[in-house]
């Protein structure tokens, strides 16, 4: 209920929301159903050394 309320408040204010710490697909699915726009966490990628992270493209393709 708390996350749903936060996402609704952000939507009402026309703000984008990025959730951090997403570890499993069910978490991401639930967040997407609630209207979360972006996410990061181990589900998408493990931490990288700085030099490797700096070589990433600015926008990565979304997983299907």
mmCIF file as gemmi writes it, N, C-alpha and C atoms, coordinates in Angstrom:
data_model
loop_
_atom_site.group_PDB
_atom_site.id
_atom_site.type_symbol
_atom_site.label_atom_id
_atom_site.label_alt_id
_atom_site.label_comp_id
_atom_site.label_asym_id
_atom_site.label_entity_id
_atom_site.label_seq_id
_atom_site.pdbx_PDB_ins_code
_atom_site.Cartn_x
_atom_site.Cartn_y
_atom_site.Cartn_z
_atom_site.occupancy
_atom_site.B_iso_or_equiv
_atom_site.pdbx_formal_charge
_atom_site.auth_seq_id
_atom_site.auth_asym_id
_atom_site.pdbx_PDB_model_num
ATOM 1 N N . UNK Axp A 1 ? 0.823 -1.193 0 1 0 ? 1 A 1
ATOM 2 C CA . UNK Axp A 1 ? 0 0 0 1 0 ? 1 A 1
ATOM 3 C C . UNK Axp A 1 ? 0.867 1.257 0 1 0 ? 1 A 1
ATOM 4 N N . UNK Axp A 2 ? 1.982 1.214 0.722 1 0 ? 2 A 1
ATOM 5 C CA . UNK Axp A 2 ? 2.862 2.378 0.785 1 0 ? 2 A 1
ATOM 6 C C . UNK Axp A 2 ? 3.474 2.677 -0.583 1 0 ? 2 A 1
ATOM 7 N N . UNK Axp A 3 ? 3.974 1.655 -1.256 1 0 ? 3 A 1
ATOM 8 C CA . UNK Axp A 3 ? 4.579 1.842 -2.578 1 0 ? 3 A 1
ATOM 9 C C . UNK Axp A 3 ? 3.527 2.335 -3.569 1 0 ? 3 A 1
ATOM 10 N N . UNK Axp A 4 ? 2.348 1.747 -3.54 1 0 ? 4 A 1
ATOM 11 C CA . UNK Axp A 4 ? 1.271 2.178 -4.435 1 0 ? 4 A 1
ATOM 12 C C . UNK Axp A 4 ? 0.942 3.65 -4.197 1 0 ? 4 A 1
ATOM 13 N N . UNK Axp A 5 ? 0.897 4.066 -2.954 1 0 ? 5 A 1
ATOM 14 C CA . UNK Axp A 5 ? 0.6 5.46 -2.618 1 0 ? 5 A 1
ATOM 15 C C . UNK Axp A 5 ? 1.702 6.388 -3.117 1 0 ? 5 A 1
ATOM 16 N N . UNK Axp A 6 ? 2.944 5.98 -2.95 1 0 ? 6 A 1
ATOM 17 C CA . UNK Axp A 6 ? 4.067 6.798 -3.416 1 0 ? 6 A 1
ATOM 18 C C . UNK Axp A 6 ? 4.044 6.94 -4.937 1 0 ? 6 A 1
ATOM 19 N N . UNK Axp A 7 ? 3.77 5.845 -5.631 1 0 ? 7 A 1
ATOM 20 C CA . UNK Axp A 7 ? 3.719 5.894 -7.086 1 0 ? 7 A 1
ATOM 21 C C . UNK Axp A 7 ? 2.545 6.748 -7.57 1 0 ? 7 A 1
ATOM 22 N N . UNK Axp A 8 ? 1.426 6.667 -6.893 1 0 ? 8 A 1
ATOM 23 C CA . UNK Axp A 8 ? 0.275 7.49 -7.266 1 0 ? 8 A 1
ATOM 24 C C . UNK Axp A 8 ? 0.565 8.969 -7.039 1 0 ? 8 A 1
ATOM 25 N N . UNK Axp A 9 ? 1.206 9.282 -5.929 1 0 ? 9 A 1
ATOM 26 C CA . UNK Axp A 9 ? 1.58 10.671 -5.649 1 0 ? 9 A 1
ATOM 27 C C . UNK Axp A 9 ? 2.512 11.197 -6.732 1 0 ? 9 A 1
ATOM 28 N N . UNK Axp A 10 ? 3.508 10.393 -7.113 1 0 ? 10 A 1
ATOM 29 C CA . UNK Axp A 10 ? 4.431 10.796 -8.173 1 0 ? 10 A 1
ATOM 30 C C . UNK Axp A 10 ? 3.684 11.012 -9.489 1 0 ? 10 A 1
ATOM 31 N N . UNK Axp A 11 ? 2.761 10.13 -9.812 1 0 ? 11 A 1
ATOM 32 C CA . UNK Axp A 11 ? 1.975 10.276 -11.041 1 0 ? 11 A 1
ATOM 33 C C . UNK Axp A 11 ? 1.155 11.559 -11.003 1 0 ? 11 A 1
ATOM 34 N N . UNK Axp A 12 ? 0.553 11.851 -9.863 1 0 ? 12 A 1
ATOM 35 C CA . UNK Axp A 12 ? -0.239 13.071 -9.728 1 0 ? 12 A 1
ATOM 36 C C . UNK Axp A 12 ? 0.607 14.325 -9.919 1 0 ? 12 A 1
ATOM 37 N N . UNK Axp A 13 ? 1.887 14.227 -9.568 1 0 ? 13 A 1
ATOM 38 C CA . UNK Axp A 13 ? 2.807 15.351 -9.709 1 0 ? 13 A 1
ATOM 39 C C . UNK Axp A 13 ? 3.569 15.307 -11.035 1 0 ? 13 A 1
ATOM 40 N N . UNK Axp A 14 ? 3.219 14.343 -11.897 1 0 ? 14 A 1
ATOM 41 C CA . UNK Axp A 14 ? 3.867 14.169 -13.202 1 0 ? 14 A 1
ATOM 42 C C . UNK Axp A 14 ? 5.367 13.93 -13.062 1 0 ? 14 A 1
ATOM 43 N N . UNK Axp A 15 ? 5.737 13.096 -12.08 1 0 ? 15 A 1
ATOM 44 C CA . UNK Axp A 15 ? 7.132 12.75 -11.84 1 0 ? 15 A 1
ATOM 45 C C . UNK Axp A 15 ? 7.4 11.312 -12.268 1 0 ? 15 A 1
ATOM 46 N N . UNK Axp A 16 ? 8.576 11.085 -12.759 1 0 ? 16 A 1
ATOM 47 C CA . UNK Axp A 16 ? 9.024 9.738 -13.087 1 0 ? 16 A 1
ATOM 48 C C . UNK Axp A 16 ? 9.583 9.099 -11.817 1 0 ? 16 A 1
ATOM 49 N N . UNK Axp A 17 ? 9.421 7.789 -11.683 1 0 ? 17 A 1
ATOM 50 C CA . UNK Axp A 17 ? 9.914 7.079 -10.499 1 0 ? 17 A 1
ATOM 51 C C . UNK Axp A 17 ? 10.871 5.982 -10.93 1 0 ? 17 A 1
ATOM 52 N N . UNK Axp A 18 ? 11.997 5.899 -10.253 1 0 ? 18 A 1
ATOM 53 C CA . UNK Axp A 18 ? 12.962 4.829 -10.478 1 0 ? 18 A 1
ATOM 54 C C . UNK Axp A 18 ? 13.138 4.062 -9.174 1 0 ? 18 A 1
ATOM 55 N N . UNK Axp A 19 ? 12.79 2.77 -9.198 1 0 ? 19 A 1
ATOM 56 C CA . UNK Axp A 19 ? 12.919 1.932 -8.005 1 0 ? 19 A 1
ATOM 57 C C . UNK Axp A 19 ? 14.315 1.32 -7.96 1 0 ? 19 A 1
ATOM 58 N N . UNK Axp A 20 ? 14.916 1.301 -6.789 1 0 ? 20 A 1
ATOM 59 C CA . UNK Axp A 20 ? 16.249 0.727 -6.612 1 0 ? 20 A 1
ATOM 60 C C . UNK Axp A 20 ? 16.147 -0.56 -5.811 1 0 ? 20 A 1
ATOM 61 N N . UNK Axp A 21 ? 17.092 -1.453 -6.049 1 0 ? 21 A 1
ATOM 62 C CA . UNK Axp A 21 ? 17.173 -2.681 -5.261 1 0 ? 21 A 1
ATOM 63 C C . UNK Axp A 21 ? 16.297 -3.805 -5.758 1 0 ? 21 A 1
ATOM 64 N N . UNK Axp A 22 ? 15.933 -3.79 -7.031 1 0 ? 22 A 1
ATOM 65 C CA . UNK Axp A 22 ? 15.089 -4.844 -7.586 1 0 ? 22 A 1
ATOM 66 C C . UNK Axp A 22 ? 15.954 -6.082 -7.825 1 0 ? 22 A 1
ATOM 67 N N . UNK Axp A 23 ? 15.575 -7.187 -7.192 1 0 ? 23 A 1
ATOM 68 C CA . UNK Axp A 23 ? 16.39 -8.395 -7.276 1 0 ? 23 A 1
ATOM 69 C C . UNK Axp A 23 ? 15.744 -9.529 -8.05 1 0 ? 23 A 1
ATOM 70 N N . UNK Axp A 24 ? 14.421 -9.577 -8.109 1 0 ? 24 A 1
ATOM 71 C CA . UNK Axp A 24 ? 13.75 -10.685 -8.795 1 0 ? 24 A 1
ATOM 72 C C . UNK Axp A 24 ? 12.652 -10.146 -9.705 1 0 ? 24 A 1
ATOM 73 N N . UNK Axp A 25 ? 12.312 -10.935 -10.724 1 0 ? 25 A 1
ATOM 74 C CA . UNK Axp A 25 ? 11.346 -10.504 -11.731 1 0 ? 25 A 1
ATOM 75 C C . UNK Axp A 25 ? 9.97 -10.204 -11.138 1 0 ? 25 A 1
ATOM 76 N N . UNK Axp A 26 ? 9.578 -10.91 -10.094 1 0 ? 26 A 1
ATOM 77 C CA . UNK Axp A 26 ? 8.26 -10.657 -9.504 1 0 ? 26 A 1
ATOM 78 C C . UNK Axp A 26 ? 8.19 -9.264 -8.878 1 0 ? 26 A 1
ATOM 79 N N . UNK Axp A 27 ? 9.302 -8.802 -8.311 1 0 ? 27 A 1
ATOM 80 C CA . UNK Axp A 27 ? 9.328 -7.437 -7.77 1 0 ? 27 A 1
ATOM 81 C C . UNK Axp A 27 ? 9.135 -6.425 -8.894 1 0 ? 27 A 1
ATOM 82 N N . UNK Axp A 28 ? 9.85 -6.614 -10.002 1 0 ? 28 A 1
ATOM 83 C CA . UNK Axp A 28 ? 9.756 -5.701 -11.119 1 0 ? 28 A 1
ATOM 84 C C . UNK Axp A 28 ? 8.356 -5.725 -11.729 1 0 ? 28 A 1
ATOM 85 N N . UNK Axp A 29 ? 7.777 -6.907 -11.857 1 0 ? 29 A 1
ATOM 86 C CA . UNK Axp A 29 ? 6.416 -7.022 -12.402 1 0 ? 29 A 1
ATOM 87 C C . UNK Axp A 29 ? 5.413 -6.273 -11.533 1 0 ? 29 A 1
ATOM 88 N N . UNK Axp A 30 ? 5.525 -6.439 -10.232 1 0 ? 30 A 1
ATOM 89 C CA . UNK Axp A 30 ? 4.604 -5.756 -9.318 1 0 ? 30 A 1
ATOM 90 C C . UNK Axp A 30 ? 4.766 -4.245 -9.415 1 0 ? 30 A 1
ATOM 91 N N . UNK Axp A 31 ? 5.998 -3.782 -9.474 1 0 ? 31 A 1
ATOM 92 C CA . UNK Axp A 31 ? 6.247 -2.344 -9.587 1 0 ? 31 A 1
ATOM 93 C C . UNK Axp A 31 ? 5.71 -1.792 -10.903 1 0 ? 31 A 1
ATOM 94 N N . UNK Axp A 32 ? 5.896 -2.532 -11.989 1 0 ? 32 A 1
ATOM 95 C CA . UNK Axp A 32 ? 5.379 -2.087 -13.293 1 0 ? 32 A 1
ATOM 96 C C . UNK Axp A 32 ? 3.855 -2 -13.273 1 0 ? 32 A 1
ATOM 97 N N . UNK Axp A 33 ? 3.204 -2.999 -12.649 1 0 ? 33 A 1
ATOM 98 C CA . UNK Axp A 33 ? 1.737 -2.966 -12.556 1 0 ? 33 A 1
ATOM 99 C C . UNK Axp A 33 ? 1.259 -1.746 -11.773 1 0 ? 33 A 1
ATOM 100 N N . UNK Axp A 34 ? 2.061 -1.312 -10.813 1 0 ? 34 A 1
ATOM 101 C CA . UNK Axp A 34 ? 1.688 -0.147 -10.003 1 0 ? 34 A 1
ATOM 102 C C . UNK Axp A 34 ? 2.05 1.177 -10.672 1 0 ? 34 A 1
ATOM 103 N N . UNK Axp A 35 ? 2.745 1.115 -11.812 1 0 ? 35 A 1
ATOM 104 C CA . UNK Axp A 35 ? 3.061 2.323 -12.546 1 0 ? 35 A 1
ATOM 105 C C . UNK Axp A 35 ? 4.485 2.828 -12.417 1 0 ? 35 A 1
ATOM 106 N N . UNK Axp A 36 ? 5.387 2.01 -11.917 1 0 ? 36 A 1
ATOM 107 C CA . UNK Axp A 36 ? 6.786 2.423 -11.802 1 0 ? 36 A 1
ATOM 108 C C . UNK Axp A 36 ? 7.411 2.502 -13.193 1 0 ? 36 A 1
ATOM 109 N N . UNK Axp A 37 ? 8.147 3.574 -13.451 1 0 ? 37 A 1
ATOM 110 C CA . UNK Axp A 37 ? 8.708 3.838 -14.775 1 0 ? 37 A 1
ATOM 111 C C . UNK Axp A 37 ? 10.066 3.187 -15.019 1 0 ? 37 A 1
ATOM 112 N N . UNK Axp A 38 ? 10.905 3.153 -14.014 1 0 ? 38 A 1
ATOM 113 C CA . UNK Axp A 38 ? 12.281 2.701 -14.174 1 0 ? 38 A 1
ATOM 114 C C . UNK Axp A 38 ? 12.699 1.895 -12.958 1 0 ? 38 A 1
ATOM 115 N N . UNK Axp A 39 ? 13.728 1.06 -13.153 1 0 ? 39 A 1
ATOM 116 C CA . UNK Axp A 39 ? 14.241 0.29 -12.032 1 0 ? 39 A 1
ATOM 117 C C . UNK Axp A 39 ? 15.701 -0.038 -12.205 1 0 ? 39 A 1
ATOM 118 N N . UNK Axp A 40 ? 16.314 -0.36 -11.094 1 0 ? 40 A 1
ATOM 119 C CA . UNK Axp A 40 ? 17.704 -0.802 -11.111 1 0 ? 40 A 1
ATOM 120 C C . UNK Axp A 40 ? 17.883 -1.835 -10.022 1 0 ? 40 A 1
ATOM 121 N N . UNK Axp A 41 ? 18.89 -2.651 -10.161 1 0 ? 41 A 1
ATOM 122 C CA . UNK Axp A 41 ? 19.171 -3.663 -9.163 1 0 ? 41 A 1
ATOM 123 C C . UNK Axp A 41 ? 19.794 -4.902 -9.791 1 0 ? 41 A 1
ATOM 124 N N . UNK Axp A 42 ? 20.028 -5.917 -8.98 1 0 ? 42 A 1
ATOM 125 C CA . UNK Axp A 42 ? 20.687 -7.14 -9.424 1 0 ? 42 A 1
ATOM 126 C C . UNK Axp A 42 ? 19.901 -7.87 -10.508 1 0 ? 42 A 1
ATOM 127 N N . UNK Axp A 43 ? 18.589 -7.658 -10.603 1 0 ? 43 A 1
ATOM 128 C CA . UNK Axp A 43 ? 17.818 -8.282 -11.667 1 0 ? 43 A 1
ATOM 129 C C . UNK Axp A 43 ? 18.336 -7.845 -13.029 1 0 ? 43 A 1
ATOM 130 N N . UNK Axp A 44 ? 18.768 -6.614 -13.134 1 0 ? 44 A 1
ATOM 131 C CA . UNK Axp A 44 ? 19.191 -6.045 -14.414 1 0 ? 44 A 1
ATOM 132 C C . UNK Axp A 44 ? 20.691 -6.163 -14.644 1 0 ? 44 A 1
ATOM 133 N N . UNK Axp A 45 ? 21.491 -6.003 -13.609 1 0 ? 45 A 1
ATOM 134 C CA . UNK Axp A 45 ? 22.947 -6.082 -13.756 1 0 ? 45 A 1
ATOM 135 C C . UNK Axp A 45 ? 23.599 -6.103 -12.385 1 0 ? 45 A 1
ATOM 136 N N . UNK Axp A 46 ? 24.735 -6.765 -12.328 1 0 ? 46 A 1
ATOM 137 C CA . UNK Axp A 46 ? 25.528 -6.746 -11.097 1 0 ? 46 A 1
ATOM 138 C C . UNK Axp A 46 ? 26.392 -5.49 -11.1 1 0 ? 46 A 1
ATOM 139 N N . UNK Axp A 47 ? 26.875 -5.081 -9.941 1 0 ? 47 A 1
ATOM 140 C CA . UNK Axp A 47 ? 27.725 -3.889 -9.892 1 0 ? 47 A 1
ATOM 141 C C . UNK Axp A 47 ? 28.97 -4.07 -10.771 1 0 ? 47 A 1
ATOM 142 N N . UNK Axp A 48 ? 29.391 -2.964 -11.388 1 0 ? 48 A 1
ATOM 143 C CA . UNK Axp A 48 ? 30.553 -2.975 -12.269 1 0 ? 48 A 1
ATOM 144 C C . UNK Axp A 48 ? 31.639 -2.069 -11.712 1 0 ? 48 A 1
ATOM 145 N N . UNK Axp A 49 ? 32.895 -2.377 -12.046 1 0 ? 49 A 1
ATOM 146 C CA . UNK Axp A 49 ? 33.959 -1.414 -11.725 1 0 ? 49 A 1
ATOM 147 C C . UNK Axp A 49 ? 33.714 -0.112 -12.491 1 0 ? 49 A 1
ATOM 148 N N . UNK Axp A 50 ? 34.2 0.981 -11.987 1 0 ? 50 A 1
ATOM 149 C CA . UNK Axp A 50 ? 33.951 2.294 -12.58 1 0 ? 50 A 1
ATOM 150 C C . UNK Axp A 50 ? 34.32 2.336 -14.055 1 0 ? 50 A 1
ATOM 151 N N . UNK Axp A 51 ? 35.476 1.816 -14.43 1 0 ? 51 A 1
ATOM 152 C CA . UNK Axp A 51 ? 35.893 1.908 -15.83 1 0 ? 51 A 1
ATOM 153 C C . UNK Axp A 51 ? 34.933 1.149 -16.748 1 0 ? 51 A 1
ATOM 154 N N . UNK Axp A 52 ? 34.403 0.015 -16.31 1 0 ? 52 A 1
ATOM 155 C CA . UNK Axp A 52 ? 33.44 -0.744 -17.112 1 0 ? 52 A 1
ATOM 156 C C . UNK Axp A 52 ? 32.103 -0.004 -17.201 1 0 ? 52 A 1
ATOM 157 N N . UNK Axp A 53 ? 31.672 0.598 -16.105 1 0 ? 53 A 1
ATOM 158 C CA . UNK Axp A 53 ? 30.409 1.344 -16.103 1 0 ? 53 A 1
ATOM 159 C C . UNK Axp A 53 ? 30.493 2.554 -17.023 1 0 ? 53 A 1
ATOM 160 N N . UNK Axp A 54 ? 31.639 3.19 -17.085 1 0 ? 54 A 1
ATOM 161 C CA . UNK Axp A 54 ? 31.797 4.37 -17.936 1 0 ? 54 A 1
ATOM 162 C C . UNK Axp A 54 ? 31.769 4.02 -19.416 1 0 ? 54 A 1
ATOM 163 N N . UNK Axp A 55 ? 31.994 2.761 -19.766 1 0 ? 55 A 1
ATOM 164 C CA . UNK Axp A 55 ? 31.944 2.341 -21.172 1 0 ? 55 A 1
ATOM 165 C C . UNK Axp A 55 ? 30.549 1.918 -21.613 1 0 ? 55 A 1
ATOM 166 N N . UNK Axp A 56 ? 29.584 1.87 -20.7 1 0 ? 56 A 1
ATOM 167 C CA . UNK Axp A 56 ? 28.22 1.5 -21.06 1 0 ? 56 A 1
ATOM 168 C C . UNK Axp A 56 ? 27.573 2.614 -21.872 1 0 ? 56 A 1
ATOM 169 N N . UNK Axp A 57 ? 26.655 2.247 -22.78 1 0 ? 57 A 1
ATOM 170 C CA . UNK Axp A 57 ? 25.911 3.301 -23.486 1 0 ? 57 A 1
ATOM 171 C C . UNK Axp A 57 ? 25.003 4.039 -22.495 1 0 ? 57 A 1
ATOM 172 N N . UNK Axp A 58 ? 24.65 5.29 -22.784 1 0 ? 58 A 1
ATOM 173 C CA . UNK Axp A 58 ? 23.83 6.069 -21.858 1 0 ? 58 A 1
ATOM 174 C C . UNK Axp A 58 ? 22.456 5.453 -21.591 1 0 ? 58 A 1
ATOM 175 N N . UNK Axp A 59 ? 21.903 4.749 -22.575 1 0 ? 59 A 1
ATOM 176 C CA . UNK Axp A 59 ? 20.595 4.092 -22.401 1 0 ? 59 A 1
ATOM 177 C C . UNK Axp A 59 ? 20.741 2.653 -22.871 1 0 ? 59 A 1
ATOM 178 N N . UNK Axp A 60 ? 20.42 1.725 -21.977 1 0 ? 60 A 1
ATOM 179 C CA . UNK Axp A 60 ? 20.493 0.316 -22.326 1 0 ? 60 A 1
ATOM 180 C C . UNK Axp A 60 ? 19.141 -0.167 -22.835 1 0 ? 60 A 1
ATOM 181 N N . UNK Axp A 61 ? 19.128 -1.136 -23.732 1 0 ? 61 A 1
ATOM 182 C CA . UNK Axp A 61 ? 17.835 -1.667 -24.191 1 0 ? 61 A 1
ATOM 183 C C . UNK Axp A 61 ? 17.131 -2.407 -23.058 1 0 ? 61 A 1
ATOM 184 N N . UNK Axp A 62 ? 15.821 -2.301 -23.018 1 0 ? 62 A 1
ATOM 185 C CA . UNK Axp A 62 ? 15.02 -2.987 -21.998 1 0 ? 62 A 1
ATOM 186 C C . UNK Axp A 62 ? 14.928 -4.469 -22.34 1 0 ? 62 A 1
ATOM 187 N N . UNK Axp A 63 ? 14.923 -5.304 -21.312 1 0 ? 63 A 1
ATOM 188 C CA . UNK Axp A 63 ? 14.745 -6.743 -21.512 1 0 ? 63 A 1
ATOM 189 C C . UNK Axp A 63 ? 13.275 -7.003 -21.875 1 0 ? 63 A 1
ATOM 190 N N . UNK Axp A 64 ? 13.062 -7.986 -22.703 1 0 ? 64 A 1
ATOM 191 C CA . UNK Axp A 64 ? 11.697 -8.31 -23.115 1 0 ? 64 A 1
ATOM 192 C C . UNK Axp A 64 ? 10.933 -9.009 -22.001 1 0 ? 64 A 1
